Amino acid sequence: METRDVLVRYETVAELETAWNRYIKHGALATPVHPPAHPGDILNIRIAATWSAVEAHIDAQVLQSTMAFTVANLAPLTDEAREALVELGVAEAAPPRVVVESDEDADADAVTLTLPPEGMTAPPPTPRIEPKKEPAAVEEPLPPSLGAALASAPPIPQPPHQPSRSRIKAVAFSPSVAKPPKPGQHRPPPAPPAPAPAVSSAPSGDPDDLRYLASLSGPARLDTESALPAIARFGDLGESSWRDALLELYTANETGVVVIHGFREVRWAYLVDGRPVHFAGDHPHPGEFLSDFVREVGVDEAKWRAALRIQKFTGMPAGLFLVSRGWLSEQGLQKALLARAERIAERLVGANFGKWSFHPLDELRHVYPYKGLDVVRLLFKAERLAANRIEDDALIDRMKQHYDHHVSQVKERLHLLDGLDFNPHEQLLIADYLSGGWTIKELLGMRVMEERPLLRALLVLMGLGVIEMLHEEGGRARRNRGERKLFIALRNVTKRPPFEALHCHWTAVEPEIRAGWKRTVAEWSIDRFQDVADDRIRDLIRRIKVRADELQTLLLTREGRDAERKKIIDEGLRVMASDLLIKQADMEVYKGNVGLARSCYDRVLELAPKGDMGSEFRATAKERLSNPTIGQARLPGADKPDPIFIRIDKAVADAKAKAEELEKAKGG
């Protein structure tokens, strides 16, 4: 641990105000530090500006540090630091007011008290009009017309202190200040003391004590938090983010209040069936006022200010007043509340500092009877944006440690993917590959997607908690290996040409095709995978069998075989292949391999083209097959390829290459 001096300089007042609103007033600061600091290091932050020589000094302790940014937890601001920030242009940073007790405290704002002239009564005091500021949307509860109203009206946030330029001495109110009455002047006798109340005991602090509940300051306050039901779940945002906490509560279908303590602020999230329906906080945030959203549904400035006045004077929530006057429909208020809740939820997704606790409160179903935010879609959008912002090189550096890890699905969360906007390649990845435990290297080898889109898709799925990266698959390893083999087999019979998919050469005729189908079905039968069979395994075996049947049906017809051969060779190459087959068959007869010779002659009858070019080859083949020794010979197995087919393929390939060279020569 070391102590370092860090200078943070701002170019404009707007930049400094933004840093104040985002970080400094919440007790945090994010800034580059070079060389990077270590967690726990003490920093002396010097906040400076280009337009002033004043510097604000704040102590801080490093929480997290990278090459780009260091996040530090600030110590409480001293009066000197606040005054320096005010001089730099942040008026909101002014020190809090000091309550003046006597004349000696001449350092604070005060008001001199005077008495009216003798013989005159003092006029009634002029009510002091507090400067108004729009109440934070975080304090606006749902009106009772949409459910049961909250027990008491929320408090109105006070405007920030503006330091006074004048210094007026305070005069303590004491008997010595007032002048004594003149002789003969009547002064009314003092009023008798008021009788003591019948019940004088203070609130007990018991959540069932109505006096205690009535004394609470409102939502998102420490005293109110102590009256919430007992904690059922809790977590540390430094270990698992708010995104993970929200997913945990959503999948558990929880209803209640989530209290979040982060930096120096408190937020409450109200959940119904795991979906956020409302948020409250201990101080307002720009862009989170309810007024920002009710204006979008037709409430103008004048109506909103009228609602605020009623809320200030009567405690009636502004939203309820708008609905009662007919200026806003219940559906419009619901839309505004949900839009605000979505804005806050999006801002909280990246929260990684603080603690949270969940307090079950089933009564919220009656306060907020409408459907809350679509948590999964909101998080999916946030994860997609975050993944797309990562540069390609940084993306690969971040994921390269996982290339040999198995992408393992979390079955309990697969339902979260229903209805999300994945592209076709991502849908294929989810449908066909997640359950097999493929490694990233294998997925790239299978060409499921290009490397960078694949990595971004995996990051999104990891963010939603749908997959996890495992170095070892444990007890599922054997089962997953079986699925991967079956999937490759299914891909082969689907993607490969029909002859090749059934282990046949393109010159094959009916006997070889039937033998190839039998081999394919036997190789991928349920008997081989019985000990690891589940619904996915059985489905892959069924799909392989269905595809093999389709291929056999196609190739058992002469027309089907001819159509597939036309995709491989033309008429000239058919003549060349027929000639090679006749010569090879004659050689096999000489060697005594009459079964292979018969197979070659049978192929010539199909392969030789019609007309004069092929009539000679067909006549020769028929003549040879008329010999009972050859015509009734046993055909070789389809699983024993002969070099003749290799020679034929090589001759065809050479002929195609020569034809291409001639075409190029003509073109040149």
C-alpha positions in Angstrom: 0.0 0.0 0.0 1.3 3.5 -0.9 0.2 7.1 -0.9 0.2 8.9 -4.2 -0.6 12.4 -5.4 -3.0 12.5 -8.3 -3.9 15.7 -10.3 -7.3 15.7 -12.0 -7.7 18.8 -14.2 -10.9 19.9 -15.9 -11.1 22.0 -19.1 -14.6 23.5 -18.6 -17.1 24.2 -15.8 -19.5 21.7 -17.5 -17.0 18.9 -17.2 -16.4 19.6 -13.5 -20.2 19.8 -12.9 -20.7 16.5 -14.7 -17.9 14.9 -12.6 -19.6 16.3 -9.4 -23.0 14.9 -10.3 -21.8 11.5 -11.4 -19.1 10.7 -8.9 -17.7 13.2 -6.4 -20.9 14.0 -4.5 -21.6 10.3 -4.2 -18.2 9.6 -2.7 -16.4 8.2 -5.7 -14.1 9.3 -8.5 -13.1 7.6 -11.7 -10.0 8.9 -13.4 -6.9 7.6 -15.2 -3.9 7.0 -13.0 -0.5 6.2 -14.5 1.1 4.0 -13.6 -2.0 2.1 -12.4 -2.6 2.1 -8.7 -3.3 -1.0 -6.6 -6.5 -1.7 -4.7 -6.1 -0.2 -1.2 -3.6 2.5 -2.2 -4.3 6.0 -0.7 -4.6 8.8 -3.1 -4.4 12.6 -2.5 -6.7 13.8 -5.2 -6.1 17.4 -6.4 -9.0 18.7 -8.4 -7.9 21.7 -10.5 -9.3 23.7 -13.4 -7.7 25.6 -16.3 -9.6 28.8 -15.4 -8.5 29.0 -11.8 -5.4 28.5 -9.6 -7.6 27.0 -6.8 -7.3 23.3 -6.0 -9.6 21.1 -4.0 -7.8 18.4 -2.0 -9.6 15.2 -1.2 -8.3 11.9 0.2 -9.3 8.7 -1.4 -8.7 4.9 -1.3 -8.4 2.8 -4.5 -11.2 0.3 -5.0 -10.5 -0.9 -8.6 -7.8 -0.1 -11.0 -7.1 -0.8 -14.7 -4.9 0.7 -17.4 -7.8 3.0 -18.4 -9.4 4.0 -15.2 -9.0 3.9 -11.4 -12.1 4.0 -9.2 -11.5 5.5 -5.8 -13.7 5.8 -2.7 -13.5 9.4 -1.5 -13.2 10.5 2.1 -15.9 12.8 3.4 -15.4 16.3 1.9 -13.9 18.8 4.2 -15.2 22.4 4.4 -12.0 23.6 2.7 -12.5 21.1 -0.1 -16.1 22.2 -0.5 -15.2 25.9 -0.5 -12.6 25.2 -3.2 -15.1 23.4 -5.3 -17.5 26.4 -4.9 -14.8 28.7 -6.1 -14.2 26.5 -9.1 -17.9 26.8 -10.0 -19.8 23.9 -8.3 -22.2 25.9 -6.1 -23.9 22.7 -4.9 -20.7 21.7 -3.1 -21.1 24.5 -0.5 -20.6 23.5 3.2 -23.9 22.9 5.1 -25.4 25.7 7.1 -24.4 26.1 10.8 -27.2 26.7 13.3 -26.3 29.9 15.2 -26.8 29.8 18.9 -25.3 33.2 20.0 -23.8 36.4 18.9 -20.3 35.0 19.0 -21.2 32.7 16.0 -20.9 35.5 13.5 -19.7 33.2 10.8 -23.1 31.9 9.6 -26.1 33.3 7.8 -28.7 34.7 10.3 -31.6 37.1 10.7 -31.7 40.0 13.2 -34.9 39.9 15.3 -36.6 43.3 16.2 -39.7 44.2 18.2 -42.5 46.6 17.1 -42.7 50.1 18.5 -44.3 50.6 21.9 -48.0 50.6 21.9 -48.4 48.7 18.6 -49.0 45.1 18.0 -46.8 43.2 15.7 -48.2 42.4 12.3 -48.6 38.7 11.6 -45.4 37.2 10.3 -45.0 37.0 6.6 -44.7 33.3 5.7 -41.4 32.4 4.3 -41.6 31.0 0.9 -39.1 28.2 0.4 -37.5 28.0 -3.0 -39.1 25.3 -4.8 -37.5 22.5 -6.7 -39.2 19.8 -8.5 -39.5 16.8 -6.2 -37.5 13.8 -7.2 -39.3 11.2 -9.3 -37.8 8.6 -7.0 -40.3 9.8 -4.3 -43.5 9.6 -6.4 -45.6 6.6 -5.3 -48.4 5.1 -7.4 -51.7 6.8 -6.7 -54.3 4.8 -4.7 -56.6 4.7 -7.7 -54.3 2.1 -9.2 -53.9 0.2 -5.9 -53.6 0.8 -2.2 -51.9 4.1 -1.4 -48.7 4.2 0.5 -49.1 4.8 4.3 -47.9 8.4 4.2 -46.9 11.0 1.6 -43.3 11.0 0.5 -41.0 13.8 1.7 -40.1 16.6 -0.7 -36.3 16.9 -1.3 -34.9 20.2 -0.2 -33.2 22.4 -2.7 -29.4 22.5 -2.6 -27.8 25.2 -0.4 -26.7 28.3 -2.1 -24.1 30.2 -0.1 -25.1 33.7 0.9 -22.9 36.6 0.0 -24.0 38.7 3.0 -23.1 38.0 6.6 -25.9 39.2 9.1 -25.4 38.8 12.8 -27.7 36.6 14.7 -29.4 37.9 17.8 -30.4 35.3 20.3 -34.1 35.4 21.4 -34.0 35.9 25.2 -36.0 38.0 27.8 -33.2 40.6 27.9 -33.8 41.6 24.3 -37.3 42.9 24.8 -37.9 46.3 26.4 -39.7 46.4 29.9 -43.3 47.9 29.8 -43.9 51.5 30.8 -45.6 52.2 34.2 -49.3 51.8 33.8 -49.1 49.8 30.6 -51.1 46.7 30.8 -49.5 43.4 29.9 -51.8 40.3 29.7 -51.0 37.6 32.1 -49.1 34.7 30.8 -51.1 31.8 29.4 -51.4 28.7 31.5 -49.3 25.8 30.4 -51.1 23.3 28.1 -52.2 20.1 29.6 -50.0 17.1 29.0 -51.3 14.6 26.4 -53.0 11.5 27.7 -50.4 9.2 26.2 -46.9 10.5 26.6 -44.8 7.5 25.8 -42.6 7.8 22.7 -43.0 5.4 19.7 -41.6 2.1 20.6 -39.8 1.3 17.3 -41.9 -1.8 16.8 -43.0 -2.1 13.1 -46.5 -2.9 14.4 -46.7 0.3 16.5 -48.8 2.8 14.4 -47.2 5.8 16.1 -43.8 4.5 15.0 -45.0 3.9 11.5 -46.5 7.4 11.4 -43.2 8.9 12.4 -41.1 7.4 9.6 -39.7 9.8 7.2 -40.8 8.0 4.0 -39.4 5.6 1.4 -35.6 5.1 0.9 -34.7 6.3 4.4 -32.8 4.5 7.1 -35.6 4.7 9.7 -38.1 3.3 7.2 -35.7 0.6 6.2 -35.6 -0.6 9.8 -39.3 -1.2 9.7 -39.2 -3.4 6.6 -39.8 -7.2 6.9 -36.8 -9.3 7.6 -34.1 -9.8 5.0 -34.6 -12.9 2.8 -31.8 -12.4 0.4 -28.7 -10.2 0.3 -25.5 -9.7 -1.7 -22.4 -7.7 -2.4 -22.4 -5.8 -5.7 -18.6 -6.0 -5.7 -18.8 -9.8 -6.0 -21.8 -10.1 -8.3 -23.3 -7.2 -10.2 -26.8 -5.7 -9.9 -27.6 -7.5 -13.2 -26.9 -10.9 -11.5 -28.9 -9.9 -8.4 -31.9 -8.8 -10.6 -31.8 -12.1 -12.5 -31.7 -14.0 -9.3 -34.8 -12.2 -8.0 -36.5 -12.5 -11.3 -36.0 -16.2 -11.7 -37.2 -16.7 -8.1 -40.4 -14.7 -8.9 -39.9 -12.5 -5.8 -42.2 -9.7 -4.6 -40.9 -7.1 -2.2 -38.4 -4.3 -1.7 -34.7 -4.4 -2.7 -32.6 -1.9 -0.7 -29.4 -0.9 -2.4 -26.6 0.9 -0.5 -24.0 2.1 -3.0 -21.4 4.8 -2.4 -23.3 7.4 -0.4 -26.8 6.9 -1.7 -29.7 4.6 -1.1 -32.1 3.2 -3.7 -35.1 1.1 -3.3 -36.4 -1.1 -6.1 -40.0 -2.4 -5.8 -40.5 -5.8 -7.4 -43.7 -7.7 -8.2 -43.1 -11.3 -9.4 -39.5 -10.4 -9.9 -40.2 -7.4 -12.2 -39.3 -3.9 -11.2 -42.4 -1.7 -11.0 -41.1 1.4 -9.2 -37.9 2.9 -7.7 -37.3 5.4 -4.9 -34.1 7.0 -3.7 -32.8 9.2 -0.9 -31.9 12.1 -3.3 -32.9 12.9 -6.9 -30.9 12.1 -10.0 -31.0 14.1 -13.3 -33.1 12.4 -15.9 -35.1 10.3 -13.3 -37.8 12.8 -12.3 -41.3 11.6 -12.9 -42.0 14.9 -14.6 -39.6 14.0 -17.4 -42.0 11.1 -18.3 -45.5 12.5 -17.5 -44.8 15.2 -20.0 -44.3 12.5 -22.6 -47.9 11.4 -22.0 -49.6 14.8 -22.2 -49.0 16.7 -18.9 -47.7 20.2 -19.5 -45.6 22.3 -17.2 -48.5 24.2 -15.6 -50.4 21.1 -14.7 -47.4 19.5 -13.2 -46.6 22.5 -11.1 -50.2 22.6 -9.9 -49.9 18.9 -8.9 -46.6 19.8 -7.0 -48.4 22.5 -5.0 -51.1 20.2 -3.9 -48.5 17.6 -3.0 -46.7 20.2 -0.9 -49.8 21.5 0.9 -51.8 18.3 1.4 -49.5 15.4 1.0 -51.6 14.1 -1.9 -49.2 12.5 -4.5 -48.8 14.5 -7.6 -49.7 11.6 -9.8 -52.9 11.0 -7.9 -53.9 14.6 -8.3 -53.3 14.5 -12.0 -55.5 11.5 -12.4 -58.2 12.9 -10.1 -58.4 16.1 -12.2 -58.6 14.1 -15.4 -55.4 15.5 -16.7 -53.8 12.1 -16.9 -55.3 8.6 -17.3 -54.3 5.7 -15.1 -52.8 4.0 -18.1 -50.8 7.1 -18.9 -49.5 7.2 -15.3 -48.6 3.6 -15.5 -46.7 4.2 -18.7 -44.8 7.1 -17.2 -43.9 5.2 -14.1 -42.7 2.2 -16.1 -40.6 4.4 -18.4 -39.0 6.0 -15.4 -38.4 2.6 -13.8 -36.8 1.4 -17.1 -34.5 4.4 -17.1 -33.3 3.8 -13.6 -33.0 0.0 -14.1 -30.8 0.6 -17.2 -28.5 2.9 -15.2 -28.2 0.4 -12.4 -27.2 -2.5 -14.7 -23.5 -1.8 -14.4 -23.5 -1.1 -10.7 -20.5 -3.0 -9.1 -20.1 -1.4 -5.8 -22.3 -1.5 -2.6 -24.6 -4.0 -1.0 -28.2 -5.0 -1.5 -30.8 -6.8 0.6 -34.3 -8.1 -0.3 -37.3 -7.8 2.0 -40.4 -9.8 1.0 -43.5 -7.6 0.9 -46.4 -9.3 -0.8 -48.7 -6.2 -0.3 -46.9 -4.6 -3.2 -49.1 -6.6 -5.5 -52.0 -4.4 -4.5 -50.1 -1.1 -4.6 -48.7 -1.9 -8.1 -51.3 -4.1 -9.9 -49.8 -3.6 -13.3 -47.1 -5.7 -15.0 -43.6 -4.6 -14.4 -40.5 -4.3 -16.6 -39.4 -7.1 -18.9 -36.2 -7.8 -17.0 -34.7 -10.2 -19.6 -35.3 -8.0 -22.5 -33.9 -5.0 -20.6 -30.7 -6.9 -19.6 -30.4 -8.4 -23.1 -30.4 -4.9 -24.6 -27.8 -3.7 -22.0 -25.5 -6.8 -22.6 -25.8 -6.4 -26.4 -24.7 -2.7 -26.2 -21.9 -3.5 -23.8 -20.6 -6.3 -26.0 -20.8 -4.2 -29.2 -18.7 -1.4 -27.6 -15.7 -3.7 -27.0 -13.0 -3.3 -29.6 -12.1 -6.4 -31.6 -8.6 -6.8 -30.2 -9.8 -6.2 -26.7 -12.6 -8.8 -27.2 -10.2 -11.5 -28.3 -7.8 -10.7 -25.4 -10.7 -11.0 -23.0 -12.0 -14.3 -24.3 -8.8 -16.1 -25.3 -8.6 -17.7 -21.9 -11.9 -19.5 -22.6 -11.0 -20.9 -26.1 -10.4 -24.4 -24.7 -13.3 -24.2 -22.2 -16.6 -25.9 -22.8 -19.7 -23.7 -23.4 -22.1 -25.2 -20.9 -25.7 -24.2 -20.8 -27.6 -23.5 -17.5 -30.8 -25.4 -18.1 -32.7 -23.5 -15.3 -32.3 -20.3 -17.3 -32.9 -21.4 -20.9 -36.4 -20.1 -20.8 -35.1 -16.6 -20.5 -34.1 -16.7 -24.2 -37.7 -17.1 -25.4 -38.7 -14.2 -27.5 -35.4 -12.3 -27.6 -34.2 -10.8 -30.9 -31.4 -13.1 -31.9 -30.2 -13.2 -35.5 -30.4 -16.5 -37.5 -26.8 -17.4 -36.8 -27.2 -16.9 -33.0 -30.5 -18.9 -33.1 -28.6 -21.8 -34.7 -25.9 -21.5 -32.0 -28.6 -21.6 -29.3 -30.7 -24.4 -30.8 -28.0 -26.8 -32.0 -24.8 -26.2 -30.0 -25.5 -25.0 -26.5 -26.5 -28.4 -25.2 -23.4 -30.2 -26.6 -20.7 -28.6 -24.4 -18.6 -27.5 -27.4 -15.4 -25.5 -26.9 -15.0 -22.2 -28.6 -12.3 -23.7 -30.8 -14.7 -26.4 -31.9 -17.4 -23.9 -32.6 -15.0 -21.9 -34.8 -14.0 -25.2 -36.5 -17.6 -26.0 -37.2 -18.0 -22.5 -38.7 -21.1 -21.8 -36.7 -20.3 -18.0 -36.9 -17.4 -15.8 -37.6 -15.0 -15.4 -34.6 -15.9 -11.9 -33.4 -19.7 -12.2 -33.7 -19.4 -15.6 -32.0 -17.5 -14.1 -29.0 -19.9 -11.2 -28.7 -22.9 -13.6 -28.7 -21.3 -15.8 -26.0 -20.6 -12.6 -23.9 -24.3 -11.7 -24.1 -25.4 -15.3 -23.1 -22.9 -15.2 -20.2 -24.3 -11.9 -19.1 -27.8 -13.3 -19.0 -26.5 -16.3 -17.0 -27.6 -18.8 -19.7 -24.1 -20.3 -20.2 -21.0 -20.8 -18.2 -17.4 -21.6 -19.3 -16.1 -24.9 -17.8 -12.6 -26.3 -18.0 -14.0 -29.8 -17.2 -17.5 -31.0 -17.9 -17.6 -33.5 -15.0 -20.3 -36.1 -15.1 -21.8 -34.8 -18.3 -18.6 -35.3 -20.3 -19.4 -38.7 -21.8 -23.0 -37.7 -22.7 -21.8 -34.4 -24.3 -19.2 -36.3 -26.4 -22.0 -38.5 -27.7 -24.1 -35.5 -28.6 -21.2 -33.9 -30.4 -20.5 -37.1 -32.5 -24.2 -37.4 -33.4 -24.4 -33.8 -34.4 -21.4 -34.1 -36.7 -23.0 -37.2 -38.2 -26.3 -35.3 -38.8 -24.4 -32.5 -40.3 -22.5 -34.9 -42.6 -25.7 -36.6 -43.9 -27.3 -33.1 -44.3 -24.5 -31.1 -45.9 -22.6 -33.7 -47.9 -23.6 -34.8 -51.4 -26.1 -37.8 -51.3 -23.7 -40.4 -52.5 -21.0 -39.4 -50.1 -23.5 -39.1 -47.2 -24.3 -42.8 -47.6 -20.6 -43.8 -47.9 -21.0 -44.5 -51.6 -19.0 -43.5 -54.7 -20.8 -41.4 -57.2 -20.7 -44.3 -59.6 -22.6 -46.6 -57.2 -25.7 -48.5 -58.2 -28.6 -50.0 -56.2 -26.7 -52.7 -54.2 -24.0 -50.3 -53.0 -26.6 -47.7 -52.1 -28.6 -50.1 -49.9 -25.4 -51.3 -48.2 -24.4 -47.6 -47.6 -27.8 -46.8 -46.0 -27.5 -49.9 -43.8 -24.1 -48.9 -42.6 -25.2 -45.3 -41.8 -28.2 -46.4 -39.8 -26.3 -49.1 -37.9 -23.4 -46.7 -37.1 -25.7 -44.1 -35.5 -28.3 -46.3 -33.8 -29.7 -46.0 -30.3 -27.8 -49.1 -29.2 -24.5 -47.3 -29.4 -25.7 -44.4 -27.1 -28.1 -46.3 -24.8 -26.2 -45.5 -21.6 -26.3 -41.7 -22.3 -29.5 -41.4 -24.1 -31.8 -38.5 -23.4 -34.4 -36.6 -25.4 -31.7 -34.6 -27.3 -29.7 -37.8 -28.1 -32.8 -39.6 -29.3 -33.8 -36.6 -31.4 -30.4 -36.5 -33.2 -30.6 -40.3 -33.9 -34.1 -39.9 -35.3 -33.0 -37.0 -37.5 -30.1 -39.0 -38.9 -32.4 -41.9 -39.7 -34.9 -39.7 -41.4 -32.2 -38.0 -43.5 -30.7 -41.4 -44.5 -34.1 -42.7 -45.6 -34.6 -39.6 -47.8 -31.2 -40.1 -49.4 -31.8 -43.8 -50.0 -35.2 -43.1 -51.6 -33.6 -40.5 -53.9 -30.6 -42.7 -55.0 -32.6 -45.9 -55.5 -34.2 -44.3 -58.6 -32.2 -44.1 -61.9 -33.4 -40.5 -62.3 -32.2 -39.5 -58.9 -28.8 -41.0 -59.5 -28.4 -39.3 -62.9 -29.4 -35.9 -61.5 -26.8 -36.1 -58.7 -24.1 -37.3 -61.2 -24.8 -34.3 -63.5 -23.7 -32.1 -60.5 -20.3 -33.9 -60.6 -19.4 -34.7 -64.2 -20.5 -33.8 -67.7 -21.0 -36.1 -70.8 -17.4 -36.2 -71.8 -16.2 -37.2 -68.3 -18.9 -39.9 -68.2 -17.3 -41.4 -71.4 -13.8 -41.3 -69.8 -15.1 -42.9 -66.6 -16.8 -45.7 -68.6 -13.6 -46.4 -70.4 -11.7 -46.6 -67.2 -14.3 -48.9 -65.6 -14.2 -51.4 -68.6 -10.4 -51.6 -68.5 -10.4 -52.0 -64.7 -13.1 -54.7 -64.9 -11.2 -56.7 -67.4 -8.1 -56.5 -65.2 -10.1 -57.7 -62.2 -11.4 -60.7 -64.2 -7.8 -61.6 -65.1 -6.9 -61.4 -61.3 -9.9 -63.5 -60.4 -11.9 -60.7 -58.6 -15.1 -61.4 -60.4 -17.2 -59.7 -57.8 -15.4 -56.4 -58.2 -15.5 -56.9 -62.0 -19.3 -57.3 -61.9 -19.6 -54.1 -59.9 -17.6 -52.2 -62.5 -19.6 -53.6 -65.4 -22.9 -52.7 -63.6 -21.7 -49.1 -63.2 -20.8 -48.8 -66.9 -24.4 -49.7 -67.9 -25.6 -46.6 -66.0 -22.7 -44.3 -66.4 -22.2 -44.6 -70.2 -24.0 -41.8 -72.0 -26.7 -42.5 -74.5 -26.0 -42.4 -78.2 -23.0 -43.6 -80.2 -20.5 -42.4 -77.6 -21.7 -44.8 -74.9 -23.3 -47.6 -77.0 -20.0 -49.4 -77.4 -19.3 -49.3 -73.6 -22.8 -50.6 -72.8 -22.5 -53.4 -75.3 -19.1 -54.5 -73.9 -20.5 -54.5 -70.3 -23.6 -56.5 -71.3 -21.4 -59.1 -73.1 -19.2 -59.6 -70.0 -22.2 -59.8 -67.7 -23.7 -62.6 -69.8 -21.0 -64.8 -68.5 -22.6 -66.6 -65.5 -19.3 -66.6 -63.6 -19.3 -62.8 -63.7 -23.0 -62.0 -63.8 -23.8 -64.0 -60.7 -20.7 -63.2 -58.7 -21.1 -61.8 -55.2 -20.7 -58.0 -55.0 -18.1 -56.6 -52.6 -19.2 -54.7 -49.5 -19.8 -51.0 -49.8 -17.6 -50.4 -46.8 -14.5 -51.7 -48.7 -13.5 -49.0 -51.2 -11.3 -50.1 -54.1 -8.4 -48.2 -55.6 -10.3 -48.1 -58.9 -12.6 -45.4 -57.5 -9.6 -43.4 -56.3 -8.1 -43.6 -59.8 -11.4 -42.6 -61.4 -11.7 -39.6 -59.1 -8.2 -38.6 -59.9 -8.7 -38.9 -63.6 -11.9 -36.8 -63.4 -10.2 -34.2 -61.3 -7.2 -34.0 -63.8 -9.6 -33.7 -66.7 -11.5 -30.8 -65.0 -8.2 -29.0 -64.3 -7.1 -29.3 -67.9 -10.5 -28.0 -69.1 -10.2 -25.0 -66.8 -6.6 -24.3 -68.1 -7.9 -24.4 -71.7 -10.7 -21.9 -70.8 -8.2 -19.6 -69.2 -5.9 -19.8 -72.2 -8.7 -19.0 -74.6 -9.7 -16.1 -72.4 -6.1 -14.8 -72.4 
